[in-house]
């Protein structure tokens, strides 16, 4: 099913007025619990970007070499619902974005809260995913792109860093035990 159809089926009215686009293999770090209300109750920004950390071959280490470096890129995950926006999507056969192109024009906020992506956490799936993206590259671009080739990089060329939790903002009350899995239900 195309992403346009999936988004069209999603209800856009919710109590918060925001739409969260989070894949099933992604989750916010626990800080989101304490800071979510600050993000969705502000009135200055309509698009919230977060850094995406690709966990590689484990649930404890993320990849940092070349195009995998999370410190060099942000992704749009949270958008204030705006019915006036155009719903045209990037014309790609794969990875067409989480939101329509027009959301790129919204006033952005770049959060330092991080998103964990576990889509690459199982090393035994890397080759199958490489073949999938290789086929898509050949069909779309006529060649295998360097980023896709990097999936099969030799172990010695892959740089990994261990995940370390970050601290909640100092002015927020240190609450009870928090779990980012419950955050999604707060937004809905």
TORLUM-994604 format. One line per 2 residues: number of its first residue (from 1); their letters; for each residue x negated, z negated, y negated of N, C-alpha, C. Coordinates in Angstrom, 3 decimals. Atoms other than C-alpha are relative to their C-alpha. Layout:
! TORLUM-994604
NUM> a> X:Z:Y:X:Z:Y:X:Z:Y; ...
This chain:
! TORLUM-994604
1> xx> -0.839:0.000:1.176:0.000:0.000:0.000:-0.887:0.000:-1.243; 0.793:-0.068:1.227:-1.347:0.881:-3.446:0.207:-1.252:-0.836
3> xx> -0.046:1.208:0.822:-2.136:-1.921:-5.860:1.134:0.069:-1.025; -1.080:-0.124:0.976:0.384:-0.534:-8.401:1.314:-0.488:0.586
5> xx> -1.247:0.393:-0.639:3.202:-1.041:-5.903:0.026:-1.503:0.259; 0.065:1.432:-0.262:2.044:-4.531:-4.987:0.277:-0.774:-1.281
7> xx> -0.193:0.700:1.267:1.860:-5.630:-8.640:1.422:0.199:-0.505; -1.369:-0.251:0.444:5.221:-3.996:-9.393:0.987:-0.903:0.731
9> xx> -0.886:0.865:-0.768:6.779:-6.153:-6.670:-0.165:-1.473:-0.353; 0.257:1.392:0.351:5.264:-9.357:-8.038:0.872:-0.412:-1.185
11> xx> -0.752:0.442:1.182:7.469:-11.401:-10.355:-0.973:-0.327:-1.133; 0.902:0.272:1.115:5.868:-11.531:-13.809:0.452:-1.197:-0.821
13> xx> -0.447:1.170:0.739:7.966:-14.393:-15.125:-0.330:-1.247:0.800; 0.277:1.298:-0.587:6.643:-17.835:-14.370:-0.099:-0.998:-1.137
15> xx> -0.004:1.042:1.023:6.519:-21.120:-16.190:-1.171:0.098:-0.964; 1.195:-0.009:0.837:2.992:-20.644:-17.490:-0.117:1.257:-0.858
17> xx> 0.133:-1.245:0.739:3.369:-17.028:-18.663:-1.278:0.753:0.333; 1.262:-0.618:-0.395:0.120:-16.065:-16.884:0.126:0.623:1.386
19> xx> 0.073:-0.632:-1.322:-0.647:-13.793:-13.934:-1.411:-0.200:0.525; 1.279:0.239:-0.653:-3.450:-14.780:-11.562:-0.181:1.026:1.111
21> xx> 0.307:-0.973:-1.049:-5.060:-12.055:-9.413:-1.190:-0.524:0.794; 1.016:0.632:-0.836:-6.967:-13.859:-6.684:0.210:0.469:1.431
23> xx> -0.111:-0.472:-1.377:-7.675:-12.326:-3.278:0.016:-1.180:0.966; -0.109:1.056:-1.008:-7.089:-14.309:-0.084:-1.358:-0.589:0.385
25> xx> 1.332:0.508:-0.361:-10.857:-14.637:0.488:-0.761:-0.530:-1.216; 0.611:0.529:1.222:-11.506:-16.023:-3.009:0.634:-1.340:-0.345
27> xx> -0.541:1.262:0.487:-11.138:-19.494:-4.443:-0.840:-0.521:-1.159; 0.690:0.609:1.123:-11.994:-21.277:-7.656:-0.758:-1.229:0.461
29> xx> 0.640:1.283:-0.248:-14.458:-24.101:-7.694:0.954:-1.089:-0.493; -0.940:1.080:0.273:-12.750:-27.492:-7.984:0.186:-0.321:-1.478
31> xx> -0.143:0.241:1.441:-13.353:-27.695:-11.756:1.276:0.587:-0.569; -1.190:-0.664:0.530:-10.361:-25.412:-12.234:1.164:-0.973:-0.102
33> xx> -1.095:0.964:0.002:-8.057:-28.333:-11.456:0.073:-0.730:-1.334; 0.037:0.751:1.252:-9.148:-30.271:-14.530:0.098:0.884:-1.234
35> xx> 0.111:-0.842:1.182:-9.573:-27.288:-16.838:1.066:1.087:-0.118; -1.006:-1.064:0.009:-6.670:-24.980:-15.938:0.951:-0.112:-1.182
37> xx> -0.955:0.159:1.097:-4.293:-26.437:-18.503:-0.609:0.393:-1.338; 0.665:-0.424:1.239:-6.854:-25.904:-21.269:0.018:1.519:-0.122
39> xx> 0.051:-1.462:0.020:-7.101:-22.237:-20.288:1.368:0.620:-0.267; -1.309:-0.659:0.120:-3.400:-21.455:-20.003:0.849:-0.509:-1.157
41> xx> -0.769:0.510:1.138:-2.155:-23.594:-22.908:-0.563:0.433:-1.348; 0.571:-0.470:1.265:-4.438:-22.044:-25.526:0.719:1.285:-0.430
43> xx> -0.711:-1.168:0.528:-3.113:-19.261:-27.769:-0.929:1.072:-0.570; 0.954:-0.943:0.585:-6.303:-17.416:-28.786:-0.355:1.181:0.893
45> xx> 0.469:-1.009:-0.945:-7.044:-15.398:-25.643:1.110:0.380:0.981; -1.008:-0.482:-0.947:-4.896:-13.260:-23.350:-0.596:0.431:1.333
47> xx> 0.681:-0.427:-1.231:-7.483:-12.402:-20.689:-1.146:-0.977:0.279; 1.034:0.969:-0.358:-9.670:-14.923:-18.851:-0.862:0.600:1.109
49> xx> 0.974:-0.551:-0.941:-12.808:-13.697:-17.088:-0.794:-1.140:0.638; 0.794:0.976:-0.737:-14.764:-15.631:-14.447:-1.118:0.734:0.732
51> xx> 1.071:-0.575:-0.824:-18.009:-15.044:-12.563:0.392:-0.116:1.468; -0.321:-0.055:-1.427:-17.568:-14.033:-8.922:-1.295:-0.123:0.797
53> xx> 1.181:0.261:-0.819:-20.092:-15.397:-6.413:0.279:0.460:1.428; -0.168:-0.560:-1.342:-20.402:-13.365:-3.185:-0.814:-0.813:1.009
55> xx> 0.698:0.779:-1.031:-21.230:-15.739:-0.324:-0.434:0.955:1.102; 0.623:-0.998:-0.879:-23.535:-13.929:2.074:-0.450:-0.631:1.309
57> xx> 0.391:0.474:-1.325:-23.675:-14.693:5.777:0.195:-1.495:0.205; -0.270:1.436:-0.138:-22.559:-18.294:5.180:1.001:-0.417:-1.066
59> xx> -0.895:0.562:1.009:-20.205:-20.502:3.188:-0.749:-0.941:-0.935; 0.810:0.894:0.833:-23.110:-22.268:1.466:-0.947:0.741:-0.939
61> xx> 0.961:-0.757:0.806:-25.288:-19.482:-0.022:0.630:1.302:-0.505; -0.518:-1.223:0.596:-24.406:-16.641:-2.384:-1.166:0.935:-0.335
63> xx> 1.019:-1.034:0.201:-26.255:-13.392:-3.020:-0.275:0.207:-1.494; 0.375:-0.139:1.409:-28.197:-12.858:-6.284:-0.855:1.227:-0.303
65> xx> 0.865:-1.154:0.274:-30.261:-9.669:-5.864:0.802:1.183:-0.546; -0.525:-1.258:0.563:-29.574:-6.471:-7.842:1.451:-0.112:-0.463
67> xx> -1.389:-0.037:0.429:-25.874:-5.653:-8.270:0.839:-1.171:0.454; -0.734:1.166:-0.501:-24.848:-8.828:-6.475:-0.152:-1.210:-0.912
69> xx> 0.319:1.151:0.844:-26.129:-11.090:-9.236:1.224:-0.446:-0.816; -1.209:0.450:0.702:-23.138:-13.160:-10.451:-0.248:-0.361:-1.459
71> xx> 0.299:0.391:1.377:-24.926:-14.158:-13.659:0.046:1.194:-0.942; 0.000:-1.203:0.828:-24.822:-10.548:-14.893:1.388:0.624:-0.160
73> xx> -1.317:-0.651:0.058:-21.109:-9.857:-14.485:1.142:-1.022:0.022; -1.240:0.771:-0.005:-17.666:-11.291:-15.145:1.104:0.900:0.532
75> xx> -1.159:-0.755:-0.479:-14.379:-10.234:-13.561:1.268:-0.628:-0.578; -1.273:0.463:0.546:-10.876:-10.482:-14.996:0.878:-0.514:1.146
77> xx> -0.837:0.616:-1.026:-8.751:-12.865:-12.918:1.342:-0.496:-0.533; -1.170:0.678:0.549:-6.158:-14.313:-15.297:0.422:0.696:-1.296
79> xx> -0.505:-0.744:1.152:-3.964:-12.434:-17.796:1.339:-0.585:-0.424; -1.298:0.431:0.522:-1.178:-13.627:-20.061:0.985:1.153:0.193
81> xx> -1.012:-1.025:-0.239:1.982:-11.749:-19.130:0.407:0.661:-1.309; -0.329:-0.785:1.197:2.557:-8.970:-21.678:0.741:1.255:0.441
83> xx> -0.769:-1.165:-0.448:5.386:-6.543:-20.846:-0.268:1.269:-0.797; 0.268:-1.173:0.836:4.244:-4.229:-23.677:-1.228:0.791:0.443
85> xx> 1.226:-0.679:-0.424:1.025:-3.277:-21.857:0.302:1.161:0.938; -0.093:-1.168:-0.872:0.638:0.106:-20.186:-0.450:-0.396:1.410
87> xx> 0.332:0.370:-1.385:0.452:-0.060:-16.372:-0.841:1.049:0.720; 0.887:-0.987:-0.609:-2.116:2.711:-15.768:-1.206:-0.701:0.614
89> xx> 1.123:0.611:-0.715:-4.790:1.818:-13.219:-1.211:0.918:-0.021; 1.211:-0.813:-0.124:-8.393:2.974:-12.891:0.206:0.996:1.134
91> xx> -0.218:-1.023:-1.032:-8.349:6.264:-10.925:-1.091:-0.012:1.074; 0.987:0.099:-1.083:-10.431:5.132:-7.958:0.720:-0.203:1.321
93> xx> -0.588:0.162:-1.319:-9.742:5.191:-4.247:-0.221:-1.391:0.582; 0.294:1.354:-0.481:-11.172:1.707:-3.776:-0.467:-0.820:-1.210
95> xx> 0.365:0.902:1.102:-11.694:-1.280:-6.083:0.464:0.537:-1.353; -0.571:-0.549:1.234:-9.340:-0.023:-8.794:0.221:-1.078:-1.058
97> xx> -0.159:1.081:0.952:-9.374:-3.391:-10.537:1.129:-0.933:0.385; -1.031:0.996:-0.280:-7.214:-6.487:-10.460:1.227:0.200:-0.885
99> xx> -1.056:-0.192:0.984:-5.146:-5.441:-13.471:-0.064:1.429:-0.536; 0.031:-1.336:0.613:-4.150:-2.205:-15.238:-1.084:0.104:-1.076
101> xx> 1.066:-0.278:0.959:-6.699:-0.599:-17.589:0.277:-0.661:-1.348; -0.344:0.536:1.323:-4.838:-1.799:-20.694:-0.368:-1.480:-0.150
103> xx> 0.376:1.421:0.072:-5.703:-5.424:-19.842:-1.438:-0.171:-0.491; 1.377:0.047:0.500:-9.324:-4.592:-20.721:-0.025:-0.103:-1.523
105> xx> -0.074:0.019:1.457:-8.177:-4.361:-24.357:0.441:-1.353:-0.558; -0.452:1.316:0.452:-6.853:-7.939:-24.500:-1.175:-0.839:-0.490
107> xx> 1.052:0.879:0.511:-8.797:-10.606:-26.369:-0.500:-0.862:1.163; 0.506:0.677:-1.196:-11.107:-12.034:-23.668:-0.602:-1.379:-0.275
109> xx> 0.744:1.262:-0.026:-12.386:-15.500:-22.908:-0.829:0.032:1.277; 0.901:-0.027:-1.145:-15.406:-15.739:-20.594:-0.275:-1.438:0.422
111> xx> 0.093:1.379:-0.475:-15.099:-18.982:-18.651:-1.266:-0.205:0.829; 1.142:0.305:-0.867:-18.019:-20.710:-16.970:0.452:-0.602:1.331
113> xx> -0.509:0.412:-1.311:-15.745:-21.808:-14.100:-0.269:1.154:0.961; 0.418:-1.044:-0.938:-16.883:-19.917:-10.997:1.027:0.213:1.116
115> xx> -0.869:-0.370:-1.113:-15.000:-18.113:-8.232:-0.875:0.287:1.213; 0.713:-0.236:-1.255:-16.244:-18.208:-4.648:0.685:1.152:0.740
117> xx> -0.522:-1.133:-0.781:-15.819:-14.940:-2.717:-0.615:-0.064:1.395; 0.461:0.156:-1.371:-16.046:-15.368:1.059:0.133:1.277:0.831
119> xx> -0.155:-1.269:-0.706:-15.500:-11.697:1.948:-1.250:0.476:0.724; 1.271:-0.377:-0.635:-19.187:-11.373:2.924:-0.617:-1.180:0.744
121> xx> 0.541:1.225:-0.600:-19.605:-14.858:4.456:-0.284:0.139:1.496; 0.214:-0.192:-1.444:-19.445:-13.593:8.055:-0.935:1.182:0.218
123> xx> 1.031:-1.032:-0.141:-22.634:-11.687:8.770:0.382:1.074:1.018; -0.374:-0.972:-1.036:-21.147:-10.022:11.853:0.956:1.071:-0.523
125> xx> -0.901:-1.000:0.579:-18.707:-8.133:9.582:-0.702:0.958:-0.962; 0.693:-0.809:1.000:-21.354:-6.630:7.267:-0.091:1.471:0.392
127> xx> 0.175:-1.396:-0.399:-21.980:-3.481:9.301:1.324:0.756:-0.042; -1.316:-0.640:0.033:-18.271:-2.709:9.693:0.413:0.297:-1.446
129> xx> -0.329:-0.209:1.405:-17.777:-3.136:5.934:-0.895:1.077:-0.621; 0.906:-1.054:0.480:-20.829:-0.999:5.232:0.552:1.372:0.385
131> xx> -0.541:-1.286:-0.438:-19.323:1.826:7.302:1.252:0.381:-0.792; -1.212:-0.246:0.781:-16.010:1.499:5.453:-0.356:0.495:-1.401
133> xx> 0.363:-0.381:1.367:-17.601:1.630:1.984:-0.841:1.277:-0.028; 0.786:-1.238:-0.105:-20.009:4.372:3.080:0.942:1.201:0.058
135> xx> -0.979:-1.085:-0.118:-17.055:6.557:4.086:0.713:0.234:-1.335; -0.669:-0.130:1.302:-15.285:5.851:0.773:-0.933:0.654:-1.027
137> xx> 0.975:-0.588:0.926:-18.464:6.667:-1.204:-0.148:1.498:0.230; 0.183:-1.422:-0.319:-18.952:9.971:0.601:1.209:0.816:-0.442
139> xx> -1.224:-0.702:0.366:-15.351:10.939:-0.001:0.162:0.080:-1.523; -0.221:0.061:1.444:-15.268:9.875:-3.672:-1.142:0.589:-0.824
141> xx> 1.161:-0.361:0.813:-18.825:10.615:-4.846:-0.920:1.036:0.651; 0.847:-0.965:-0.693:-20.364:12.912:-2.219:-1.333:-0.566:0.443
143> xx> 1.233:0.672:-0.407:-23.128:10.388:-1.564:0.270:-1.491:0.187; -0.119:1.446:-0.167:-23.645:6.787:-0.523:-0.675:-0.657:-1.194
145> xx> 0.496:0.636:1.221:-24.056:4.731:-3.688:-0.986:-1.124:0.326; 1.001:1.046:-0.245:-26.987:2.280:-4.026:0.589:-1.378:0.316
147> xx> -0.599:1.309:-0.270:-24.695:-0.747:-4.110:0.465:-0.078:1.456; -0.441:-0.029:-1.395:-23.174:0.269:-0.760:-1.200:-0.067:0.927
149> xx> 1.212:0.052:-0.822:-26.652:0.859:0.670:-0.568:-1.413:0.054; 0.553:1.360:0.045:-27.601:-2.668:-0.395:0.664:-0.952:0.998
151> xx> -0.655:0.824:-1.035:-25.125:-4.064:2.163:-0.909:-0.087:1.228; 0.890:-0.063:-1.169:-27.643:-3.012:4.838:-1.461:-0.300:-0.358
153> xx> 1.373:0.315:0.418:-30.709:-4.249:2.933:-0.672:-0.908:1.031; 0.722:0.890:-0.923:-33.416:-5.854:5.098:0.080:-1.447:-0.493
155> xx> -0.138:1.435:0.315:-33.134:-9.642:5.204:-1.008:-0.456:-1.065; 1.034:0.411:0.937:-36.394:-10.015:3.267:0.245:0.446:-1.433
157> xx> -0.286:-0.495:1.347:-34.990:-8.081:0.287:1.260:-0.633:-0.597; -1.217:0.659:0.464:-31.822:-10.155:0.027:-0.361:-1.378:-0.544
159> xx> 0.252:1.313:0.600:-32.015:-13.120:-2.361:1.288:-0.820:0.041; -1.147:0.907:-0.084:-29.721:-16.051:-1.711:-0.305:-1.288:-0.746
161> xx> 0.118:1.311:0.625:-29.107:-19.242:-3.662:1.061:-0.910:0.590; -0.949:0.978:-0.536:-27.442:-22.381:-2.410:1.012:-0.378:-1.075
163> xx> -1.060:0.387:0.913:-24.104:-23.228:-3.998:-0.141:-1.473:-0.361; -0.026:1.378:0.481:-24.104:-26.374:-6.107:1.205:-0.137:-0.915
165> xx> -1.176:0.217:0.829:-20.930:-27.740:-7.616:-0.412:-0.310:-1.435; 0.258:0.312:1.401:-20.791:-27.928:-11.404:0.900:-1.155:-0.418
167> xx> -0.743:1.168:0.463:-19.497:-30.878:-13.365:1.157:0.411:-0.909; -1.142:-0.185:0.881:-16.164:-31.099:-15.123:-0.438:-0.237:-1.445
169> xx> 0.308:0.217:1.406:-16.243:-30.923:-18.906:0.037:-1.493:-0.323; 0.187:1.433:0.230:-17.336:-34.305:-20.256:1.215:-0.688:-0.618
171> xx> -1.113:0.643:0.689:-14.206:-34.907:-22.341:1.276:-0.050:0.830; -1.168:0.066:-0.873:-11.812:-34.480:-19.421:-0.085:-1.243:0.871
173> xx> -0.052:1.213:-0.816:-10.717:-37.557:-17.535:-0.365:0.345:1.436; 0.349:-0.190:-1.407:-12.289:-37.837:-14.094:1.160:-0.519:0.834
175> xx> -1.221:0.368:-0.713:-9.137:-37.800:-11.993:-0.241:-0.311:1.456; 0.052:0.263:-1.431:-8.332:-38.317:-8.364:-0.701:1.162:0.695
177> xx> 0.639:-1.077:-0.765:-9.754:-36.159:-5.600:0.693:1.315:-0.319; -0.530:-1.293:0.396:-9.319:-32.501:-6.596:-0.295:1.037:1.076
179> xx> 0.179:-1.069:-0.953:-8.934:-29.412:-4.516:0.497:1.292:-0.637; -0.351:-1.254:0.674:-8.964:-25.882:-5.976:1.072:0.780:0.753
181> xx> -1.045:-0.697:-0.744:-6.681:-24.637:-3.191:1.376:-0.289:-0.594; -1.294:0.385:0.560:-3.810:-26.507:-4.883:0.232:0.589:-1.383
183> xx> -0.123:-0.536:1.357:-4.497:-24.899:-8.274:0.945:1.186:-0.058; -0.824:-1.212:0.008:-2.765:-21.639:-7.363:1.473:-0.381:-0.141
185> xx> -1.402:0.394:0.064:0.528:-23.472:-6.892:0.366:-0.553:-1.372; -0.235:0.482:1.347:0.157:-25.028:-10.349:0.361:1.154:-0.913
187> xx> -0.270:-1.159:0.853:0.154:-21.561:-11.921:1.321:0.679:0.322; -1.197:-0.749:-0.408:3.108:-20.206:-9.951:1.296:-0.657:-0.397
